[in-house]
């Protein structure tokens, strides 16, 4: 997991979760540029613009934290909430607060976003690695 900060927010990038959808590149090319090192430039946009771009990341490879507090997605009643979206010919995209539990009861992941494999081709099951595109 890599971390980048501009003082207001900290951005986290987990390359093992990335399915290379390029939503970040299209959304904020001044921040996300794979031809630059480091590939994330925190001064390429405002914190709000960076957070909006990260919110578009379908796999959860990119996430952020406001440096003054950890934010949780909570529904109007104050309960943890999760959303699962089916992507045509792609993974299940999980966002929000939830727990992914393995067969033996072990915790695999908490608090999306993350992408779950539906095609069975992933080498990182239950997570998607983009193999469905091949």
VORO-774148 format. One record per residue (C-alpha): residue number from 0; residue in one letter; z negated, y, x negated. Coordinates in steps of 0.25 Angstrom, whole numbers, plus 2048, in hexadecimal, padded with zeros to 3 digits. Layout:
% VORO-774148
<semar pos="NUM" code="A" z="Z" y="Y" x="X"/>
...
//
This chain:
% VORO-774148
<semar pos="0" code="X" z="800" y="800" x="800"/>
<semar pos="1" code="X" z="804" y="80E" x="7FA"/>
<semar pos="2" code="X" z="7FE" y="81B" x="7FE"/>
<semar pos="3" code="X" z="803" y="829" x="7FE"/>
<semar pos="4" code="X" z="7FC" y="835" x="803"/>
<semar pos="5" code="X" z="7FE" y="844" x="805"/>
<semar pos="6" code="X" z="7EF" y="847" x="807"/>
<semar pos="7" code="X" z="7F1" y="848" x="816"/>
<semar pos="8" code="X" z="7F5" y="839" x="819"/>
<semar pos="9" code="X" z="7F6" y="82D" x="810"/>
<semar pos="10" code="X" z="803" y="824" x="812"/>
<semar pos="11" code="X" z="802" y="815" x="80F"/>
<semar pos="12" code="X" z="80E" y="80C" x="80C"/>
<semar pos="13" code="X" z="80D" y="7FD" x="80D"/>
<semar pos="14" code="X" z="81A" y="7F8" x="807"/>
<semar pos="15" code="X" z="817" y="7EA" x="80C"/>
<semar pos="16" code="X" z="818" y="7EF" x="81A"/>
<semar pos="17" code="X" z="825" y="7F7" x="819"/>
<semar pos="18" code="X" z="831" y="7F1" x="821"/>
<semar pos="19" code="X" z="83A" y="7FC" x="81B"/>
<semar pos="20" code="X" z="83E" y="803" x="829"/>
<semar pos="21" code="X" z="83F" y="810" x="822"/>
<semar pos="22" code="X" z="839" y="818" x="82D"/>
<semar pos="23" code="X" z="831" y="820" x="823"/>
<semar pos="24" code="X" z="83D" y="823" x="81B"/>
<semar pos="25" code="X" z="845" y="828" x="827"/>
<semar pos="26" code="X" z="839" y="830" x="82C"/>
<semar pos="27" code="X" z="834" y="837" x="820"/>
<semar pos="28" code="X" z="83E" y="836" x="814"/>
<semar pos="29" code="X" z="836" y="841" x="80D"/>
<semar pos="30" code="X" z="82A" y="838" x="80D"/>
<semar pos="31" code="X" z="830" y="82A" x="80C"/>
<semar pos="32" code="X" z="83B" y="828" x="801"/>
<semar pos="33" code="X" z="83D" y="81A" x="7FB"/>
<semar pos="34" code="X" z="845" y="820" x="7F0"/>
<semar pos="35" code="X" z="839" y="828" x="7EB"/>
<semar pos="36" code="X" z="82C" y="824" x="7E4"/>
<semar pos="37" code="X" z="822" y="824" x="7EA"/>
<semar pos="38" code="X" z="82A" y="822" x="7F7"/>
<semar pos="39" code="X" z="821" y="82A" x="800"/>
<semar pos="40" code="X" z="81F" y="839" x="7FD"/>
<semar pos="41" code="X" z="814" y="83E" x="805"/>
<semar pos="42" code="X" z="818" y="84D" x="803"/>
<semar pos="43" code="X" z="826" y="84A" x="80A"/>
<semar pos="44" code="X" z="821" y="84D" x="818"/>
<semar pos="45" code="X" z="814" y="851" x="820"/>
<semar pos="46" code="X" z="809" y="847" x="822"/>
<semar pos="47" code="X" z="80D" y="847" x="831"/>
<semar pos="48" code="X" z="81C" y="844" x="82E"/>
<semar pos="49" code="X" z="818" y="839" x="824"/>
<semar pos="50" code="X" z="80E" y="833" x="82F"/>
<semar pos="51" code="X" z="819" y="833" x="839"/>
<semar pos="52" code="X" z="823" y="82C" x="830"/>
<semar pos="53" code="X" z="819" y="822" x="82C"/>
<semar pos="54" code="X" z="816" y="81F" x="83B"/>
<semar pos="55" code="X" z="825" y="81B" x="83C"/>
<semar pos="56" code="X" z="822" y="810" x="832"/>
<semar pos="57" code="X" z="824" y="803" x="83A"/>
<semar pos="58" code="X" z="81E" y="7F9" x="830"/>
<semar pos="59" code="X" z="811" y="801" x="82C"/>
<semar pos="60" code="X" z="815" y="801" x="81E"/>
<semar pos="61" code="X" z="812" y="810" x="81E"/>
<semar pos="62" code="X" z="805" y="815" x="824"/>
<semar pos="63" code="X" z="7FD" y="821" x="822"/>
<semar pos="64" code="X" z="7EF" y="827" x="823"/>
<semar pos="65" code="X" z="7EA" y="835" x="826"/>
<semar pos="66" code="X" z="7E1" y="838" x="81A"/>
<semar pos="67" code="X" z="7D6" y="83E" x="823"/>
<semar pos="68" code="X" z="7D5" y="831" x="82C"/>
<semar pos="69" code="X" z="7DB" y="824" x="82F"/>
<semar pos="70" code="X" z="7E3" y="824" x="83C"/>
<semar pos="71" code="X" z="7E3" y="818" x="846"/>
<semar pos="72" code="X" z="7ED" y="817" x="851"/>
<semar pos="73" code="X" z="7E4" y="816" x="85D"/>
<semar pos="74" code="X" z="7E8" y="816" x="86C"/>
<semar pos="75" code="X" z="7E2" y="820" x="876"/>
<semar pos="76" code="X" z="7D6" y="818" x="879"/>
<semar pos="77" code="X" z="7D2" y="817" x="86B"/>
<semar pos="78" code="X" z="7D6" y="809" x="869"/>
<semar pos="79" code="X" z="7DE" y="804" x="85D"/>
<semar pos="80" code="X" z="7ED" y="803" x="861"/>
<semar pos="81" code="X" z="7F9" y="7FB" x="85C"/>
<semar pos="82" code="X" z="808" y="7FC" x="85F"/>
<semar pos="83" code="X" z="811" y="7F1" x="85C"/>
<semar pos="84" code="X" z="820" y="7F4" x="85C"/>
<semar pos="85" code="X" z="82B" y="7E9" x="85C"/>
<semar pos="86" code="X" z="837" y="7EE" x="853"/>
<semar pos="87" code="X" z="844" y="7E8" x="857"/>
<semar pos="88" code="X" z="848" y="7DD" x="84C"/>
<semar pos="89" code="X" z="83C" y="7E2" x="844"/>
<semar pos="90" code="X" z="82D" y="7E1" x="843"/>
<semar pos="91" code="X" z="821" y="7E4" x="84C"/>
<semar pos="92" code="X" z="81C" y="7F1" x="848"/>
<semar pos="93" code="X" z="80D" y="7F3" x="84A"/>
<semar pos="94" code="X" z="806" y="800" x="84B"/>
<semar pos="95" code="X" z="7F8" y="805" x="84D"/>
<semar pos="96" code="X" z="7EA" y="7FE" x="84C"/>
<semar pos="97" code="X" z="7EB" y="7EF" x="84D"/>
<semar pos="98" code="X" z="7E8" y="7E3" x="845"/>
<semar pos="99" code="X" z="7F1" y="7D8" x="840"/>
<semar pos="100" code="X" z="7EA" y="7CB" x="83E"/>
<semar pos="101" code="X" z="7EF" y="7BE" x="838"/>
<semar pos="102" code="X" z="7EE" y="7B0" x="83D"/>
<semar pos="103" code="X" z="7E1" y="7AE" x="836"/>
<semar pos="104" code="X" z="7DB" y="7BB" x="83B"/>
<semar pos="105" code="X" z="7DC" y="7C3" x="82F"/>
<semar pos="106" code="X" z="7E0" y="7D1" x="830"/>
<semar pos="107" code="X" z="7EF" y="7D3" x="82B"/>
<semar pos="108" code="X" z="7F0" y="7E2" x="82E"/>
<semar pos="109" code="X" z="7E9" y="7ED" x="836"/>
<semar pos="110" code="X" z="7EE" y="7FA" x="83C"/>
<semar pos="111" code="X" z="7FD" y="7FA" x="83C"/>
<semar pos="112" code="X" z="808" y="7FE" x="83A"/>
<semar pos="113" code="X" z="80E" y="7F1" x="835"/>
<semar pos="114" code="X" z="81A" y="7E9" x="838"/>
<semar pos="115" code="X" z="819" y="7DB" x="83C"/>
<semar pos="116" code="X" z="825" y="7D1" x="83A"/>
<semar pos="117" code="X" z="82C" y="7CB" x="846"/>
<semar pos="118" code="X" z="837" y="7C4" x="83F"/>
<semar pos="119" code="X" z="82F" y="7BB" x="837"/>
<semar pos="120" code="X" z="837" y="7BE" x="82A"/>
<semar pos="121" code="X" z="82D" y="7C7" x="823"/>
<semar pos="122" code="X" z="826" y="7C2" x="816"/>
<semar pos="123" code="X" z="81A" y="7CB" x="81A"/>
<semar pos="124" code="X" z="817" y="7C5" x="828"/>
<semar pos="125" code="X" z="811" y="7C9" x="831"/>
<semar pos="126" code="X" z="816" y="7D7" x="82C"/>
<semar pos="127" code="X" z="825" y="7DA" x="82C"/>
<semar pos="128" code="X" z="82C" y="7DC" x="81E"/>
<semar pos="129" code="X" z="839" y="7E0" x="824"/>
<semar pos="130" code="X" z="840" y="7D3" x="823"/>
<semar pos="131" code="X" z="845" y="7D4" x="831"/>
<semar pos="132" code="X" z="84F" y="7DE" x="82C"/>
<semar pos="133" code="X" z="856" y="7D3" x="823"/>
//
